[in-house]
Amino acid sequence: MTTLRILHLSDTHLMDGGALHEGTVDTVAAYRHTLEAFENVGPLDLVVVSGDASDDGSPASYRTLRSLTEDFASRHRAVAIYAMGNHDQRGGFRAVLGTGHPGSEVERSAAEPSAIPDAPIVGVSEVAGYRIITLDSSVPDRTHGHVDAAQLAWLQSELSTNHGYGSVVVIHHPPVEPVTPLHHGIELINAAELAAALAGTDTVAILSGHYHHHLSDVLATESGSIPVVVTSGIVNSNDVLASPGHERAVAGSGGTLVTISALSATEPSRQGTVARVRTLPFRFHLPKDVSPDVVFDLGGAIVASISKRIAATPAERVATESTPPTYFPAASPAPR
């Protein structure tokens, strides 16, 4: 089997106790609506939720996510994998989802008796002959993304040998520049370092969220370009055609069907893997009892004020880790 069929979802922003996102959006209902809309998507190998799974970091929100996602995935003969986003909280995520990979809750309890609670959450699995790697680009109490030196070293170690038909990397903050004004400053601030770590590896695609709209791009590395697939948000959709300087979110959810087909077998002696990455984005309008038509429409002055507060500072952009954390990724389960 050389084809990997992925339903790529992101930014569910689930909340505990029926709380409404932005005081207006029923996030659980929005996620149910999205999954119901994808019911006829056909057989899948993998369902990916690429971060901002929770908005409040509560264990209850992650339990809801796991229940809804894995019920859907099982009906489509797929496995579910989750990655950390900037709104997620590592404590709640780890308590319910482990590393975000199948079976990692049990493995973590045996393999991580002294795991640092705030250590970034990374993991690796094999699905349909492909290696799936999740990274943690979240920075506690901040909005921008950063992959620290220890995590990059772990990634390079994992990718030091080719695997099956290739590797897919899941990271919440896209390693490509943003489109809408409020996302400038809260992007992945060390995308160049990630590109260096991925150069010459068998990575065939990068899956991301964060921007709340569909976007296809490439990450340029020294050995070639890697497709980057950014999927829409579940909780709302960013309007890329909003008035200049405005940040506008409208009622809508969606996801992307990603089909990866290996065009040549991975050979230990060659760098990289050739693959076809086919993306089919979907957007669904949410009912009025789930979300208002316009979730927010922020003018230039408000955008500037928010950006000043949440954007990565110059110091954050040059900072390096003095004491890198320790990582405990999940062991790879048996191939499917």
Secondary structure as the mmCIF struct_conf table of DSSP 4:
data_model
#
loop_
_struct_conf.conf_type_id
_struct_conf.id
_struct_conf.beg_label_comp_id
_struct_conf.beg_label_asym_id
_struct_conf.beg_label_seq_id
_struct_conf.end_label_comp_id
_struct_conf.end_label_asym_id
_struct_conf.end_label_seq_id
STRN STRN1 THR A 3 LEU A 9
STRN STRN2 LEU A 14 LEU A 14
HELX_RH_3T_P HELX_RH_3T_P1 ASP A 16 GLY A 18
HELX_LH_PP_P HELX_LH_PP_P1 ALA A 19 LEU A 20
STRN STRN3 HIS A 21 HIS A 21
TURN_TY1_P TURN_TY1_P1 GLU A 22 THR A 24
STRN STRN4 VAL A 25 VAL A 25
HELX_RH_AL_P HELX_RH_AL_P1 THR A 27 ALA A 37
TURN_TY1_P TURN_TY1_P2 PHE A 38 ASN A 40
BEND BEND1 VAL A 41 VAL A 41
BEND BEND2 ASP A 45 ASP A 45
STRN STRN5 LEU A 46 VAL A 49
BEND BEND3 GLY A 51 GLY A 51
STRN STRN6 SER A 54 SER A 54
BEND BEND4 ASP A 55 ASP A 56
HELX_RH_AL_P HELX_RH_AL_P2 PRO A 59 ARG A 75
TURN_TY1_P TURN_TY1_P3 HIS A 76 ARG A 77
STRN STRN7 VAL A 79 TYR A 82
TURN_TY1_P TURN_TY1_P4 ASN A 86 HIS A 87
HELX_RH_AL_P HELX_RH_AL_P3 ARG A 90 LEU A 97
TURN_TY1_P TURN_TY1_P5 GLY A 98 THR A 99
BEND BEND5 GLY A 100 HIS A 101
TURN_TY1_P TURN_TY1_P6 PRO A 102 GLY A 103
HELX_RH_AL_P HELX_RH_AL_P4 SER A 104 ALA A 111
TURN_TY1_P TURN_TY1_P7 PRO A 113 SER A 114
TURN_TY1_P TURN_TY1_P8 PRO A 117 ASP A 118
BEND BEND6 ALA A 119 ALA A 119
STRN STRN8 GLY A 123 VAL A 127
TURN_TY1_P TURN_TY1_P9 ALA A 128 GLY A 129
STRN STRN9 TYR A 130 THR A 134
TURN_TY1_P TURN_TY1_P10 PRO A 140 ASP A 141
BEND BEND7 THR A 143 HIS A 144
STRN STRN10 GLY A 145 GLY A 145
HELX_RH_AL_P HELX_RH_AL_P5 ALA A 149 GLU A 158
TURN_TY1_P TURN_TY1_P11 LEU A 159 SER A 160
BEND BEND8 THR A 161 THR A 161
TURN_TY1_P TURN_TY1_P12 GLY A 164 TYR A 165
STRN STRN11 SER A 167 VAL A 170
BEND BEND9 HIS A 172 HIS A 173
BEND BEND10 PRO A 175 VAL A 176
BEND BEND11 VAL A 179 THR A 180
HELX_RH_3T_P HELX_RH_3T_P2 PRO A 181 HIS A 183
TURN_TY1_P TURN_TY1_P13 HIS A 184 GLY A 185
BEND BEND12 ILE A 186 GLU A 187
STRN STRN12 LEU A 188 LEU A 188
TURN_TY1_P TURN_TY1_P14 ILE A 189 ASN A 190
HELX_RH_AL_P HELX_RH_AL_P6 ALA A 191 LEU A 198
TURN_TY1_P TURN_TY1_P15 ALA A 199 GLY A 200
BEND BEND13 THR A 201 THR A 201
STRN STRN13 THR A 203 SER A 208
BEND BEND14 HIS A 210 HIS A 213
STRN STRN14 LEU A 215 THR A 221
TURN_TY1_P TURN_TY1_P16 GLU A 222 SER A 223
STRN STRN15 GLY A 224 VAL A 230
HELX_LH_PP_P HELX_LH_PP_P2 THR A 231 GLY A 233
BEND BEND15 ILE A 234 VAL A 235
STRN STRN16 SER A 237 ASN A 238
TURN_TY1_P TURN_TY1_P17 VAL A 240 LEU A 241
BEND BEND16 ALA A 242 ALA A 242
HELX_LH_PP_P HELX_LH_PP_P3 SER A 243 SER A 243
TURN_TY1_P TURN_TY1_P18 PRO A 244 GLY A 245
STRN STRN17 GLU A 247 VAL A 250
BEND BEND17 ALA A 251 ALA A 251
STRN STRN18 SER A 253 ALA A 262
BEND BEND18 LEU A 263 SER A 264
TURN_TY1_P TURN_TY1_P19 PRO A 268 SER A 269
BEND BEND19 ARG A 270 GLY A 272
STRN STRN19 ALA A 275 PHE A 284
HELX_LH_PP_P HELX_LH_PP_P4 HIS A 285 PRO A 287
TURN_TY1_P TURN_TY1_P20 LYS A 288 VAL A 290
BEND BEND20 ASP A 293 ASP A 293
STRN STRN20 VAL A 294 LEU A 298
HELX_RH_AL_P HELX_RH_AL_P7 GLY A 300 ILE A 310
BEND BEND21 ALA A 311 ALA A 311
HELX_LH_PP_P HELX_LH_PP_P5 ALA A 312 THR A 313
HELX_RH_AL_P HELX_RH_AL_P8 PRO A 314 VAL A 318
BEND BEND22 SER A 322 THR A 323
HELX_LH_PP_P HELX_LH_PP_P6 PRO A 324 THR A 326
HELX_LH_PP_P HELX_LH_PP_P7 PRO A 329 PRO A 335
#
